[in-house]
Amino acid sequence: MNPPYRIVEVTPENLDEVGLYCSRSKYKEDGYRNKLEWVRERFKEGMEYHVLNVDEGRKDMAYRGMIEYMPAEKCWRGINAPGYMAIHCLWVVGRHKKKGYGTMLLQRCIDSARNKDMHGVVAITVRKGGWMPTSKIYEKQGFKKVDEMEPGFSLYTIKFSEEHPDPKFHRGAPDMFTKYGEGITVLTSHQCPYIPGTLEGLGEYAEEHGETLRVIEMKDPSEAQLCGNPYGIFLVIRNGEYVTHLPGGRGFIKKEMSKKIQ
């Protein structure tokens, strides 16, 4: 009898064979291909990526979750946590939630950080929206909240020794948004495969409303860490003001933009 699940570590050697979880059904599209190459580069910087496969009675096990993490010095989130392991994404979907899979994925990260003699693990939660888990899974494993930042972000950590300093959010410079001037500015990266669809929606919105659209690709983790938002890898600014950090479809992004009409 086959086991009901398996957790597979994705490595540079099996990346093309095993693949990734996010946007897997759109593996021929730019977002997924860009993510593959992005991950390939991050492996060189210490990234670790695990996928959750679950037996649903089909010929092949179904991909139903993942965890992605790397040393915080090189992470693509707006956090300041030298010596810690930083979680980018932790995700289990559908009916497989609340069955302990998320905890097992999280334990992979904790064990890796311990084995590398790091200070601990740090992760971001968000009050509403996005693909980050709620704080419950972290609190259950002994994580403590050490920082907060609007809109609705909390920073959680588990420290292996109390002598280590707490991680903090990067706040950014006072002019971090206004420096981009008028129009729509998008700070983006290839960390999330869903971003290309969001950019298409933004392009349509800008054309419909006669606004300029400037897309800036972040190619270095320090750019993401200091972009002014904890999510790091995607940010929409309009006329010097924050709009959203959430990638989404055309309908979603147009709705978010409409909320910010002056």
C-alpha positions as CSV (number, residue, x, y, z in Angstrom):
1,M,0.0,0.0,0.0
2,N,1.4,3.4,-1.0
3,P,1.8,6.0,1.8
4,P,-1.0,8.7,1.8
5,Y,1.5,11.5,1.3
6,R,5.1,12.4,0.6
7,I,7.2,15.5,1.0
8,V,9.7,15.9,-1.8
9,E,12.7,18.2,-1.6
10,V,13.2,20.1,-4.8
11,T,16.9,20.5,-5.7
12,P,18.9,21.9,-8.6
13,E,19.3,18.3,-9.8
14,N,15.6,17.4,-9.9
15,L,14.0,20.8,-10.4
16,D,13.0,20.2,-14.0
17,E,11.7,16.8,-13.3
18,V,9.8,17.5,-10.0
19,G,8.9,21.1,-10.8
20,L,7.2,23.6,-8.4
21,Y,3.8,23.8,-6.8
22,C,2.7,27.4,-7.5
23,S,0.9,27.8,-10.8
24,R,1.7,24.2,-11.8
25,S,-1.3,24.0,-14.0
26,K,0.2,26.8,-16.1
27,Y,3.7,25.4,-16.5
28,K,4.0,26.6,-20.1
29,E,3.3,30.2,-19.2
30,D,5.9,32.9,-18.6
31,G,5.1,33.2,-14.9
32,Y,5.9,29.6,-14.1
33,R,9.0,29.5,-16.4
34,N,10.3,32.7,-14.8
35,K,9.8,31.2,-11.4
36,L,11.7,28.1,-12.3
37,E,14.7,30.2,-13.4
38,W,14.4,32.4,-10.3
39,V,14.4,29.4,-8.0
40,R,17.4,27.9,-9.9
41,E,19.4,31.1,-9.0
42,R,18.2,31.1,-5.4
43,F,19.4,27.6,-4.8
44,K,22.9,29.0,-5.2
45,E,22.0,31.3,-2.2
46,G,20.8,28.7,0.1
47,M,17.1,28.4,-0.8
48,E,15.2,25.2,0.1
49,Y,11.9,24.2,-1.5
50,H,9.7,21.2,-0.6
51,V,6.5,20.1,-2.3
52,L,3.7,18.1,-0.7
53,N,2.2,15.2,-2.7
54,V,-1.0,13.6,-1.5
55,D,-2.6,10.3,-2.7
56,E,-6.1,11.1,-3.9
57,G,-6.7,7.8,-5.6
58,R,-5.3,8.8,-9.0
59,K,-2.5,7.3,-11.0
60,D,-0.1,10.0,-9.7
61,M,0.0,11.8,-6.4
62,A,-1.4,15.3,-6.5
63,Y,0.6,18.4,-5.6
64,R,-1.2,20.0,-2.7
65,G,1.3,22.2,-0.8
66,M,4.7,23.6,-0.5
67,I,7.2,25.5,1.6
68,E,10.0,27.9,0.4
69,Y,12.6,29.3,2.6
70,M,16.2,30.7,2.7
71,P,18.7,32.6,4.8
72,A,17.2,35.9,5.8
73,E,20.2,37.9,4.5
74,K,19.2,36.8,1.0
75,C,15.4,36.5,1.4
76,W,12.9,38.5,-0.7
77,R,10.8,39.8,2.1
78,G,11.0,43.2,3.9
79,I,12.6,41.9,7.0
80,N,15.8,42.5,8.9
81,A,16.8,39.1,10.4
82,P,20.5,38.3,10.0
83,G,21.3,34.8,11.2
84,Y,17.7,33.5,10.8
85,M,16.0,31.3,8.2
86,A,13.2,33.2,6.5
87,I,10.1,31.6,5.1
88,H,8.8,33.0,1.8
89,C,5.8,30.8,1.3
90,L,4.0,28.0,3.2
91,W,0.8,26.7,1.6
92,V,-1.5,23.7,1.8
93,V,-4.8,23.8,-0.1
94,G,-8.3,22.5,-0.1
95,R,-9.4,19.6,2.0
96,H,-5.9,18.8,3.0
97,K,-5.7,21.7,5.4
98,K,-5.9,21.0,9.1
99,K,-4.4,17.5,8.7
100,G,-0.9,18.3,9.9
101,Y,0.7,18.7,6.5
102,G,1.5,22.4,7.1
103,T,3.2,21.6,10.4
104,M,5.3,18.9,8.7
105,L,6.4,21.3,6.1
106,L,7.2,23.9,8.7
107,Q,9.2,21.4,10.7
108,R,11.4,20.8,7.6
109,C,12.4,24.5,7.8
110,I,13.0,24.5,11.6
111,D,15.1,21.4,11.3
112,S,17.2,22.9,8.5
113,A,17.8,26.1,10.5
114,R,18.9,24.1,13.6
115,N,21.2,21.9,11.5
116,K,22.9,25.0,10.1
117,D,23.3,26.5,13.6
118,M,21.2,29.5,12.7
119,H,19.4,31.8,15.3
120,G,16.0,30.5,14.4
121,V,13.2,30.9,11.9
122,V,11.2,34.0,10.9
123,A,7.9,34.3,9.0
124,I,5.4,36.9,8.0
125,T,1.6,36.6,8.4
126,V,-1.0,39.0,7.1
127,R,-4.3,39.9,8.7
128,K,-6.4,39.7,5.5
129,G,-5.7,38.7,1.9
130,G,-2.8,37.0,0.2
131,W,-1.3,33.6,0.3
132,M,0.4,33.7,3.6
133,P,-0.9,31.5,6.4
134,T,-2.5,32.9,9.5
135,S,-0.5,33.1,12.8
136,K,-2.1,29.9,14.2
137,I,0.3,27.5,12.6
138,Y,3.3,29.4,13.8
139,E,2.0,30.0,17.3
140,K,1.2,26.2,17.6
141,Q,4.9,25.6,17.0
142,G,6.1,28.1,19.6
143,F,6.7,31.1,17.3
144,K,6.2,34.6,19.0
145,K,5.1,37.8,17.4
146,V,8.0,40.3,17.4
147,D,6.9,43.1,15.1
148,E,3.9,44.6,13.2
149,M,3.5,46.8,10.2
150,E,0.6,48.1,8.2
151,P,-1.4,47.0,6.3
152,G,-2.0,44.1,8.6
153,F,1.4,42.4,8.6
154,S,2.9,40.6,11.7
155,L,6.3,39.1,12.0
156,Y,6.7,35.8,13.9
157,T,9.9,34.1,15.0
158,I,11.1,31.0,16.9
159,K,14.5,31.6,18.5
160,F,16.8,28.8,19.4
161,S,18.4,31.0,22.1
162,E,17.1,34.1,23.8
163,E,20.5,35.7,23.4
164,H,19.8,36.4,19.7
165,P,18.2,39.7,18.7
166,D,14.6,39.7,17.5
167,P,14.0,40.1,13.8
168,K,12.3,43.4,12.6
169,F,10.5,44.7,9.6
170,H,12.4,47.1,7.3
171,R,10.4,50.4,7.5
172,G,12.0,52.0,4.4
173,A,12.9,55.6,3.8
174,P,10.3,58.5,4.3
175,D,10.2,59.1,0.6
176,M,10.1,55.4,-0.4
177,F,6.8,55.9,-2.4
178,T,6.7,59.6,-3.3
179,K,10.1,59.3,-5.0
180,Y,8.4,57.6,-7.9
181,G,6.3,60.6,-8.8
182,E,3.0,60.6,-10.7
183,G,1.4,57.7,-12.4
184,I,1.4,54.0,-11.6
185,T,4.7,52.4,-10.5
186,V,5.0,48.6,-10.0
187,L,7.9,47.0,-8.2
188,T,8.0,43.4,-9.3
189,S,10.1,40.2,-9.4
190,H,9.8,36.6,-10.6
191,Q,9.3,35.1,-7.1
192,C,5.6,34.8,-7.6
193,P,4.4,33.1,-10.9
194,Y,1.0,34.9,-10.7
195,I,2.5,38.3,-11.2
196,P,2.5,38.4,-15.0
197,G,-1.3,38.2,-15.1
198,T,-1.5,41.1,-12.6
199,L,0.8,43.2,-14.8
200,E,-1.5,42.6,-17.8
201,G,-4.4,43.9,-15.8
202,L,-2.5,46.9,-14.7
203,G,-1.5,47.6,-18.3
204,E,-5.2,47.5,-19.3
205,Y,-6.2,49.8,-16.4
206,A,-3.5,52.3,-17.2
207,E,-4.5,52.5,-20.8
208,E,-8.2,52.8,-20.0
209,H,-7.6,55.7,-17.6
210,G,-4.8,57.4,-19.5
211,E,-2.2,56.9,-16.8
212,T,1.5,56.2,-17.2
213,L,2.7,52.8,-16.0
214,R,6.2,52.1,-14.9
215,V,7.3,48.6,-14.2
216,I,10.6,48.1,-12.2
217,E,11.9,44.6,-11.9
218,M,13.8,43.9,-8.7
219,K,16.8,41.7,-9.4
220,D,18.5,41.7,-6.0
221,P,17.1,40.7,-2.6
222,S,18.1,44.0,-1.0
223,E,15.7,45.8,-3.4
224,A,12.9,43.6,-2.2
225,Q,13.8,43.9,1.5
226,L,13.9,47.7,1.3
227,C,10.9,48.3,-1.1
228,G,8.8,49.6,1.8
229,N,6.4,46.7,2.1
230,P,6.9,43.4,4.0
231,Y,5.7,41.3,1.1
232,G,8.8,42.5,-0.8
233,I,8.4,40.9,-4.2
234,F,5.4,42.9,-5.6
235,L,4.2,46.4,-4.9
236,V,1.8,48.8,-6.7
237,I,2.2,52.6,-6.0
238,R,0.0,55.2,-7.6
239,N,0.8,58.9,-7.4
240,G,3.2,58.3,-4.5
241,E,0.7,56.2,-2.4
242,Y,0.5,52.5,-1.6
243,V,-2.2,50.6,-3.6
244,T,-1.6,46.9,-3.0
245,H,1.0,44.2,-2.6
246,L,-1.3,41.4,-3.7
247,P,-0.9,39.8,-7.2
248,G,-4.3,38.9,-8.7
249,G,-6.3,38.6,-11.9
250,R,-7.4,41.4,-14.1
251,G,-10.7,41.9,-12.2
252,F,-9.0,42.0,-8.8
253,I,-6.3,44.5,-9.8
254,K,-8.8,46.8,-11.5
255,K,-10.9,46.7,-8.3
256,E,-7.9,47.5,-6.1
257,M,-6.9,50.4,-8.4
258,S,-10.5,51.8,-8.4
259,K,-10.4,52.0,-4.6
260,K,-7.5,54.5,-4.9
261,I,-8.9,56.9,-7.4
262,Q,-8.2,60.4,-6.2
